[in-house]
Amino acid sequence: MKTVRVEESSKLHKAKFLGSQPTLTKVIRNRHSYKFLSIALIWSVCTAQTAVAACEGEFKRPSYKTRGYYCAPGELVEDAYELGHEILCSEMEVDHLISLRQAWDSGVCGDDFRRLANDPRNLKFTYWRTNRTKGSQAPEIFASTRSKQVSEMIMNDANSLMKEYKIQPANSSIE
């Protein structure tokens, strides 16, 4: 859950993210009056995460290389999230370690968004059920469900990517 404080003139407003929708949770009295910011204004500020500009338009997945680019039917591929485990190419999916939704919501757009979608450090081969179970979970949440060694590997890659692309961790709070 992210909490973001937004100042408008002399009023301090607080929005809380529940899932992907912000809700106005508290308006703090400052000076002698109350004022509510519209949810739309809070949404735009929260999505922008203060200094990062929000992406324009609707979220749309950019093209990226899928299983057919990396392997052929019948071949075995090492699973990135289960050390020492190989899976058939036909059972493999290419997972984005940092989900494209998380990146978009952090303000990664345009060429950087397309570059992240195809960054080899962000593409992980895994069993299709693992990928579907992970979904758009943030790396720090998904890593907690893996072995210690895999968790460390996930977080090393994720931290490097988040720093380079200026992506906020899902459990961070901007105050």
C-alpha distance (Angstrom), angle and dihedral (degrees) to the residues before:
residue distance angle dihedral
M1 . . .
K2 3.81 . .
T3 3.77 124.1 .
V4 3.76 119.0 -162.2
R5 3.77 127.8 -173.6
V6 3.76 117.6 -148.4
E7 3.79 124.1 -168.0
E8 3.78 121.9 -154.1
S9 3.77 113.0 179.2
S10 3.81 104.8 -54.3
K11 3.83 98.3 -19.2
L12 3.78 125.9 94.0
H13 3.79 117.2 -150.7
K14 3.75 129.2 -173.7
A15 3.81 127.9 -153.1
K16 3.77 126.4 -171.4
F17 3.80 125.1 -155.8
L18 3.78 115.1 -133.9
G19 3.78 105.2 -179.4
S20 3.78 105.9 -41.1
Q21 3.81 97.1 -33.9
P22 3.80 121.3 85.7
T23 3.76 120.3 -141.5
L24 3.75 127.9 -163.5
T25 3.80 103.3 -116.4
K26 3.76 106.0 167.7
V27 3.74 139.6 9.0
I28 3.77 111.3 -161.0
R29 3.77 117.4 -145.7
N30 3.75 110.4 -119.0
R31 3.78 120.8 179.6
H32 3.81 107.3 -24.6
S33 3.76 108.3 -38.0
Y34 3.78 145.7 57.3
K35 3.74 123.4 -133.5
F36 3.78 129.6 -179.5
L37 3.75 120.1 -146.1
S38 3.75 113.8 -143.6
I39 3.79 115.2 -102.6
A40 3.82 88.2 -119.9
L41 3.80 91.7 59.8
I42 3.79 91.9 46.1
W43 3.82 89.8 47.4
S44 3.80 92.7 52.8
V45 3.80 92.6 47.7
C46 3.82 93.3 44.9
T47 3.78 93.4 46.8
A48 3.77 89.9 49.0
Q49 3.82 88.7 51.4
T50 3.79 91.0 -141.1
A51 3.81 104.0 -74.7
V52 3.82 100.3 27.6
A53 3.79 118.3 85.3
A54 3.80 114.7 -124.4
C55 3.79 118.2 -116.6
E56 3.79 116.5 -102.6
G57 3.79 121.7 -125.0
E58 3.78 130.6 6.2
F59 3.79 125.2 -33.0
K60 3.81 109.7 -96.4
R61 3.79 126.2 173.4
P62 3.80 112.9 -119.5
S63 3.79 118.7 -137.0
Y64 3.78 117.1 -87.3
K65 3.79 137.1 168.5
T66 3.79 114.4 -82.3
R67 3.81 133.5 -164.3
G68 3.83 95.3 -70.4
Y69 3.80 90.5 64.0
Y70 3.81 94.0 54.7
C71 3.80 105.0 37.4
A72 3.81 145.7 6.7
P73 3.81 129.1 -124.4
G74 3.81 111.0 -78.5
E75 3.81 94.9 25.6
L76 3.79 120.9 118.6
V77 3.81 120.6 -126.1
E78 3.81 127.4 -167.1
D79 3.81 112.6 -113.4
A80 3.82 109.8 -124.6
Y81 3.81 92.7 -151.5
E82 3.85 98.9 43.8
L83 3.82 110.0 52.1
G84 3.78 114.5 -137.7
H85 3.80 92.5 9.9
E86 3.79 119.9 120.6
I87 3.79 125.0 -162.3
L88 3.77 133.6 -166.8
C89 3.78 114.7 -97.7
S90 3.80 89.3 -121.1
E91 3.84 89.4 57.5
M92 3.82 94.0 46.8
E93 3.79 129.1 96.3
V94 3.79 129.8 -173.5
D95 3.80 108.4 -117.5
H96 3.78 125.9 -161.3
L97 3.80 104.6 -132.1
I98 3.80 88.6 -154.6
S99 3.76 103.6 39.6
L100 3.76 116.8 -123.3
R101 3.81 88.3 -126.6
Q102 3.82 91.7 57.4
A103 3.80 90.3 48.3
W104 3.82 92.6 48.4
D105 3.80 91.4 47.9
S106 3.83 88.2 51.8
G107 3.79 91.4 56.2
V108 3.81 99.7 -99.3
C109 3.82 103.9 147.9
G110 3.79 143.5 153.4
D111 3.79 118.2 5.6
D112 3.82 93.0 -1.6
F113 3.82 89.8 53.7
R114 3.82 91.7 51.3
R115 3.81 90.9 44.8
L116 3.83 91.8 51.7
A117 3.82 91.0 48.0
N118 3.83 88.6 59.0
D119 3.81 100.3 32.4
P120 3.85 106.4 127.1
R121 3.83 90.0 -140.9
N122 3.81 89.1 58.8
L123 3.82 96.2 46.2
K124 3.80 114.3 83.9
F125 3.79 126.8 179.5
T126 3.78 112.0 -135.4
Y127 3.78 143.5 151.7
W128 3.80 109.9 -75.9
R129 3.82 93.5 -119.1
T130 3.80 91.2 53.0
N131 3.80 89.9 51.4
R132 3.81 92.6 48.8
T133 3.81 91.6 47.0
K134 3.82 91.4 49.2
G135 3.79 92.0 47.7
S136 3.79 109.9 156.0
Q137 3.81 95.3 -23.0
A138 3.76 113.6 145.2
P139 3.81 114.0 -106.2
E140 3.81 93.0 -114.6
I141 3.81 90.5 56.4
F142 3.80 95.2 43.3
A143 3.83 91.8 45.9
S144 3.81 89.7 59.9
T145 3.83 88.6 64.6
R146 3.82 94.6 54.8
S147 3.80 134.3 74.5
K148 3.80 117.5 -79.5
Q149 3.80 93.3 -104.6
V150 3.82 93.8 48.5
S151 3.81 90.9 42.8
E152 3.82 91.1 55.5
M153 3.79 91.0 47.7
I154 3.82 91.2 49.6
M155 3.80 93.0 49.0
N156 3.82 94.0 46.1
D157 3.80 90.9 53.9
A158 3.81 93.3 40.6
N159 3.82 94.7 48.9
S160 3.80 91.0 50.3
L161 3.82 91.7 50.0
M162 3.82 94.5 43.6
K163 3.79 91.1 51.4
E164 3.80 93.8 47.6
Y165 3.82 95.2 45.6
K166 3.84 95.2 35.1
I167 3.80 94.1 -121.0
Q168 3.80 118.7 165.5
P169 3.81 116.8 -129.3
A170 3.80 109.9 -109.9
N171 3.80 93.8 -120.0
S172 3.79 96.4 48.1
S173 3.76 124.1 116.4
I174 3.77 123.1 -147.1
E175 3.78 109.7 -152.9
